[in-house]
Amino acid sequence: MTVPFLSADHLESFILVLVRVSAIVVVIPVLSENSVPARIKAGLAVIISVVIFPLVVNQIPSIKNYHILELIILITGEVLIGLTIGFTARLVFAAIQIAGDIIGFQMGFAVANVIDPMSAQMVSIITQLKYLIAMLLFITVDAHHLFFQAIIQSYQFVAVLNFHFSPNLMQLLFVTSKEMFVIALKIAAPLMAVMIFTNVALGVVARTVPQMNIFIVGFPLQISMGLIFIGLTSPLFVRMTQAIFNNLEGKLISVLRLM
């Protein structure tokens, strides 16, 4: 059995494949977290490149005819392919984090932050809970397989050194960014409604029973109602998140076609 890319003639072509694959692996949700060692990411990128290289080697043009500056720009385009694919998926997780921030703020957890070991940043407790559940659902519905499929499909839609950032692609990314806030509001809407009714009830009690210290009563009541309804709305959150991940394949294909 011969391995064609070990020869000097195919080394440059293999590097081009490795650049695109590495960019996609680095931004894949779950794998892109800081808790995943860099060795794991690098090894996985090399293994995937080794597997798909024989399938795409005939599509790779020779780089000997390109000027060095032109070649740098074209290789940057290969990196942008992976970053764009990962950015599309990261927006879904960003929406879930925004929803967690909204819910935590409504419950009074705005100052109760913890260090997220994944991103090394301070996040709300509810945000971290929602994010971890979303990561588990991402793996449960095999959504991570979509990105391995996207690596193969990227060579079907976008030839090597032929990336084009079209206006339609920019528009699709803007629309996807807009949908991020819509998804966040849909996830947080039930808890926002409960918190609004809770605050209205506390306001009525404060007016009818002025002797009661509403601040002492209000904080634990808001937290209790929030935790209760987080548990009650968990099936809704799971179904909504699974539906979003299931629709992610069509979004990735649309992004690839517009490149």
NUMI-440400 format. One record per residue: residue number from 1; x, y, z of N, C-alpha, C in turn. Coordinates in steps of 0.1 Angstrom, whole numbers. Layout:
N
num	n.u	n.v	n.w	ca.u	ca.v	ca.w	c.u	c.v	c.w
NUM	X	Y	Z	X	Y	Z	X	Y	Z
...
//
This chain:
259
num	n.u	n.v	n.w	ca.u	ca.v	ca.w	c.u	c.v	c.w
1	9	-12	0	0	0	0	9	12	0
2	7	21	-9	15	33	-10	7	45	-5
3	14	55	1	8	67	6	12	78	-3
4	4	83	-12	9	93	-22	14	106	-16
5	8	111	-5	12	124	0	25	124	7
6	31	112	9	44	112	16	55	116	6
7	52	116	-7	62	120	-17	63	135	-17
8	74	140	-22	76	154	-23	67	161	-33
9	62	154	-43	53	160	-53	40	163	-47
10	36	156	-37	22	158	-31	23	165	-18
11	34	169	-13	35	175	0	28	189	1
12	30	197	-10	24	210	-10	9	209	-11
13	4	199	-19	-11	197	-19	-16	192	-6
14	-9	184	1	-13	179	14	-14	191	24
15	-5	200	23	-5	211	33	-17	220	30
16	-21	222	17	-33	229	14	-45	223	20
17	-46	209	20	-57	202	26	-57	204	41
18	-45	203	47	-43	204	61	-47	217	66
19	-45	228	59	-48	241	63	-63	243	64
20	-71	238	54	-85	239	55	-91	231	66
21	-87	218	67	-92	209	77	-89	214	91
22	-77	219	93	-73	225	106	-82	236	110
23	-85	245	101	-93	257	104	-107	252	108
24	-112	242	102	-126	237	105	-125	230	119
25	-115	222	121	-114	214	134	-113	224	146
26	-105	235	144	-103	244	155	-115	251	159
27	-125	253	150	-137	261	154	-149	252	156
28	-148	239	154	-160	230	157	-164	232	171
29	-177	234	174	-181	234	188	-177	221	195
30	-174	222	208	-169	212	217	-154	210	215
31	-150	207	203	-135	206	201	-128	219	202
32	-135	230	199	-128	243	200	-126	248	214
33	-131	241	224	-130	246	238	-115	246	242
34	-112	255	252	-98	255	257	-95	243	265
35	-105	236	270	-102	224	278	-97	212	269
36	-99	213	256	-95	202	247	-80	205	244
37	-71	196	246	-57	199	244	-54	201	229
38	-44	210	227	-40	213	213	-35	201	206
39	-29	191	213	-24	179	206	-36	171	200
40	-47	171	207	-59	164	202	-64	170	189
41	-65	184	189	-69	191	178	-60	189	166
42	-47	190	168	-37	188	158	-37	174	152
43	-38	164	161	-38	150	157	-50	147	149
44	-62	152	153	-74	150	146	-74	156	132
45	-68	168	131	-67	175	118	-58	167	109
46	-47	162	114	-38	154	105	-45	141	101
47	-52	134	110	-59	122	106	-70	124	96
48	-78	134	98	-88	137	88	-82	141	74
49	-71	148	75	-64	152	62	-59	140	55
50	-54	131	63	-48	118	57	-59	110	50
51	-71	110	56	-82	102	51	-88	108	38
52	-90	121	38	-96	127	26	-87	131	15
53	-74	132	18	-65	136	8	-65	128	-5
54	-65	115	-5	-66	107	-17	-79	110	-25
55	-90	115	-18	-102	118	-25	-102	131	-33
56	-94	140	-28	-94	154	-34	-81	158	-40
57	-71	148	-41	-58	152	-46	-58	156	-60
58	-67	151	-68	-68	154	-82	-75	168	-84
59	-81	173	-74	-88	186	-76	-78	198	-72
60	-67	195	-66	-58	205	-61	-49	210	-72
61	-49	223	-75	-40	228	-86	-26	230	-81
62	-17	231	-90	-3	233	-87	-1	248	-82
63	7	249	-71	9	263	-66	22	269	-72
64	28	262	-81	41	268	-86	39	280	-95
65	27	281	-101	24	292	-110	20	305	-103
66	18	304	-89	13	316	-82	25	324	-76
67	23	337	-75	32	346	-68	31	344	-53
68	41	346	-46	41	344	-31	30	352	-24
69	28	364	-28	17	372	-22	4	367	-26
70	2	364	-38	-11	358	-43	-14	345	-36
71	-4	337	-34	-5	324	-27	-9	326	-12
72	-4	336	-6	-7	339	8	-22	342	9
73	-27	351	0	-41	355	0	-50	343	-2
74	-46	334	-12	-54	322	-15	-55	312	-3
75	-43	311	4	-43	302	16	-51	308	27
76	-51	321	28	-60	328	38	-74	325	35
77	-78	324	22	-92	320	19	-95	306	23
78	-85	297	23	-87	283	28	-91	284	43
79	-83	292	50	-86	294	65	-100	300	67
80	-104	309	59	-117	316	61	-128	306	58
81	-126	296	50	-137	286	48	-140	279	61
82	-130	275	68	-132	268	81	-138	277	91
83	-132	290	92	-137	299	102	-152	303	99
84	-156	304	87	-170	307	83	-179	296	87
85	-175	284	85	-183	272	89	-185	272	104
86	-174	273	111	-175	273	125	-182	285	131
87	-181	297	125	-188	308	130	-203	306	129
88	-208	299	119	-222	296	117	-227	288	129
89	-220	278	133	-224	270	144	-222	277	158
90	-212	285	159	-210	292	171	-221	302	175
91	-227	307	164	-238	316	167	-250	309	174
92	-252	296	172	-262	289	179	-259	288	194
93	-246	285	197	-242	285	211	-242	299	217
94	-239	309	209	-240	322	214	-254	326	218
95	-264	321	210	-278	324	213	-282	318	226
96	-277	306	229	-280	299	241	-274	306	253
97	-262	311	251	-255	319	262	-262	332	264
98	-267	339	254	-275	351	256	-288	348	263
99	-294	337	260	-307	333	267	-304	331	282
100	-292	324	285	-289	322	298	-286	335	306
101	-279	344	299	-277	357	306	-290	364	309
102	-299	364	300	-312	370	302	-319	364	314
103	-320	351	314	-327	344	325	-320	347	338
104	-306	346	338	-299	349	351	-301	363	356
105	-302	372	346	-304	386	351	-318	388	356
106	-328	382	350	-342	383	355	-343	376	369
107	-335	366	372	-336	359	384	-328	366	395
108	-320	375	392	-311	382	402	-298	376	403
109	-294	368	393	-280	361	393	-270	369	385
110	-273	382	383	-264	390	375	-250	391	381
111	-249	391	394	-236	392	401	-231	379	406
112	-239	368	404	-234	355	408	-228	348	396
113	-216	352	393	-209	346	381	-198	336	385
114	-195	327	376	-185	317	379	-175	317	367
115	-164	311	369	-154	311	358	-157	299	349
116	-159	301	336	-161	291	327	-148	285	323
117	-145	272	326	-132	266	322	-130	265	307
118	-141	265	300	-141	263	285	-135	276	279
119	-140	287	283	-135	300	277	-127	308	286
120	-125	304	299	-117	312	309	-123	326	311
121	-136	327	311	-143	340	313	-153	338	324
122	-157	350	329	-168	350	339	-181	349	332
123	-189	339	336	-203	338	330	-213	336	341
124	-226	338	338	-236	335	347	-238	321	350
125	-243	317	362	-245	303	365	-255	297	356
126	-266	304	353	-276	298	344	-270	297	330
127	-262	307	326	-256	306	312	-247	293	311
128	-239	291	322	-231	279	321	-239	266	321
129	-250	266	329	-259	254	329	-265	252	315
130	-270	262	309	-276	261	295	-266	256	285
131	-254	262	286	-243	259	277	-239	245	277
132	-237	240	289	-233	226	291	-244	216	286
133	-256	219	289	-267	211	283	-267	211	268
134	-265	223	262	-265	224	248	-253	216	242
135	-242	216	249	-231	208	244	-234	193	244
136	-241	188	255	-244	174	255	-254	171	244
137	-264	180	242	-274	177	231	-267	177	218
138	-257	186	216	-249	187	204	-243	173	200
139	-238	167	210	-232	154	208	-242	143	207
140	-253	144	215	-264	134	215	-270	132	201
141	-273	144	194	-280	143	181	-270	142	170
142	-257	139	173	-247	137	163	-244	149	154
143	-247	161	160	-245	173	152	-230	175	149
144	-221	169	157	-207	171	154	-203	163	141
145	-211	153	137	-208	146	125	-210	155	113
146	-219	165	114	-222	175	103	-209	182	99
147	-200	184	108	-188	192	105	-178	183	98
148	-178	170	101	-169	161	94	-175	159	79
149	-188	159	78	-194	159	65	-191	172	57
150	-191	183	65	-189	196	58	-175	197	53
151	-165	190	59	-152	190	54	-151	184	40
152	-158	172	38	-159	166	25	-167	175	15
153	-178	180	20	-187	188	11	-181	201	7
154	-172	206	15	-165	219	12	-157	217	-1
155	-151	205	-4	-144	203	-16	-153	201	-28
156	-165	197	-26	-175	196	-37	-180	210	-41
157	-182	219	-32	-187	232	-35	-177	243	-37
158	-165	241	-30	-155	252	-31	-142	245	-34
159	-137	247	-46	-124	241	-50	-113	247	-42
160	-102	240	-42	-90	245	-34	-85	258	-41
161	-82	267	-32	-77	281	-36	-87	288	-45
162	-100	286	-43	-110	292	-50	-121	298	-42
163	-117	302	-29	-127	308	-20	-131	322	-25
164	-144	324	-24	-149	337	-28	-160	342	-18
165	-156	353	-11	-165	359	-1	-176	368	-8
166	-187	362	-12	-197	369	-21	-206	377	-12
167	-212	387	-18	-222	396	-10	-233	387	-4
168	-237	377	-12	-248	368	-7	-244	360	6
169	-231	357	6	-226	350	18	-226	360	30
170	-222	372	28	-222	382	38	-237	384	43
171	-246	385	34	-260	386	38	-265	375	46
172	-261	362	42	-266	351	50	-260	351	64
173	-247	355	65	-242	356	79	-248	366	87
174	-252	377	81	-260	388	88	-274	382	93
175	-280	375	84	-293	369	87	-292	359	98
176	-281	351	98	-279	341	108	-276	348	121
177	-269	359	121	-266	367	133	-279	372	139
178	-288	377	130	-301	382	135	-309	371	142
179	-309	359	135	-316	348	141	-310	344	155
180	-298	347	157	-292	344	171	-300	350	182
181	-304	363	180	-311	370	190	-326	365	191
182	-331	361	179	-345	356	179	-345	342	187
183	-335	334	185	-334	321	192	-333	324	207
184	-324	333	211	-322	336	225	-335	341	232
185	-343	349	225	-356	354	231	-366	342	232
186	-366	333	222	-375	322	222	-372	313	234
187	-359	311	237	-355	302	248	-358	309	261
188	-355	322	262	-357	329	275	-371	333	277
189	-380	333	267	-393	339	268	-402	333	280
190	-402	320	282	-410	315	293	-406	320	306
191	-393	320	309	-388	325	321	-390	340	323
192	-388	347	312	-391	362	312	-405	365	316
193	-414	357	311	-429	359	314	-431	356	329
194	-425	345	334	-427	342	348	-421	353	357
195	-409	358	354	-403	368	362	-411	381	361
196	-417	384	350	-425	396	349	-437	395	358
197	-444	384	358	-456	382	366	-452	382	381
198	-440	376	384	-436	376	398	-433	390	403
199	-427	398	394	-424	412	398	-437	420	400
200	-446	418	391	-459	425	392	-466	421	405
201	-466	408	409	-472	403	421	-465	410	433
202	-452	410	433	-444	417	444	-448	431	445
203	-450	438	433	-454	452	433	-467	454	440
204	-476	445	437	-490	446	443	-489	444	458
205	-481	434	462	-479	431	477	-473	443	484
206	-463	449	477	-457	461	483	-466	473	485
207	-476	474	476	-486	485	478	-496	482	488
208	-500	469	489	-511	465	498	-506	462	512
209	-494	458	513	-488	455	527	-475	462	528
210	-475	475	530	-463	483	530	-454	479	542
211	-459	473	552	-450	469	564	-440	458	559
212	-443	450	549	-435	439	545	-422	445	537
213	-411	439	541	-398	443	534	-398	435	521
214	-402	441	510	-403	434	498	-390	429	492
215	-379	436	495	-366	432	490	-361	419	496
216	-364	417	509	-360	405	515	-368	393	510
217	-381	396	508	-390	385	503	-388	383	488
218	-385	394	480	-385	393	466	-373	385	460
219	-361	386	466	-350	379	460	-351	364	461
220	-354	358	472	-355	344	473	-367	339	465
221	-378	347	464	-389	343	456	-386	342	441
222	-379	352	436	-375	352	422	-366	341	419
223	-357	338	428	-348	327	425	-355	314	426
224	-364	312	435	-372	300	436	-381	298	424
225	-388	308	420	-396	307	408	-388	304	396
226	-377	311	395	-368	308	383	-363	294	382
227	-359	289	393	-354	275	393	-365	265	391
228	-376	267	396	-388	258	394	-392	258	379
229	-392	270	373	-397	270	359	-386	266	349
230	-373	267	354	-362	262	345	-364	247	344
231	-367	240	356	-370	226	356	-382	222	347
232	-393	230	349	-405	227	341	-404	229	326
233	-396	239	322	-394	242	308	-382	235	302
234	-375	226	310	-363	219	304	-367	210	292
235	-378	203	292	-382	195	280	-384	204	267
236	-389	216	270	-391	226	258	-377	230	253
237	-368	233	263	-355	238	259	-348	227	251
238	-349	214	255	-343	203	249	-348	201	234
239	-361	202	233	-367	200	220	-363	211	210
240	-363	224	216	-360	235	207	-345	235	203
241	-336	231	212	-322	230	209	-319	219	199
242	-326	207	200	-324	196	191	-329	201	177
243	-340	208	176	-345	213	163	-335	222	157
244	-329	231	165	-319	240	159	-307	232	154
245	-302	222	161	-291	215	156	-294	206	144
246	-307	201	143	-311	193	132	-312	202	119
247	-315	215	121	-315	224	109	-302	230	106
248	-292	226	113	-278	232	111	-272	227	98
249	-276	215	94	-270	209	82	-274	217	70
250	-287	221	68	-291	230	57	-284	243	57
251	-282	249	69	-275	261	70	-260	260	65
252	-254	249	69	-240	248	65	-239	246	50
253	-248	238	44	-248	236	29	-250	250	22
254	-259	258	28	-261	271	21	-249	280	22
255	-242	279	33	-230	287	35	-219	282	24
256	-218	269	23	-208	264	13	-211	267	-1
257	-224	267	-5	-228	270	-18	-225	285	-21
258	-226	294	-11	-224	308	-14	-209	312	-14
259	-201	302	-11	-186	305	-12	-181	304	-26
//
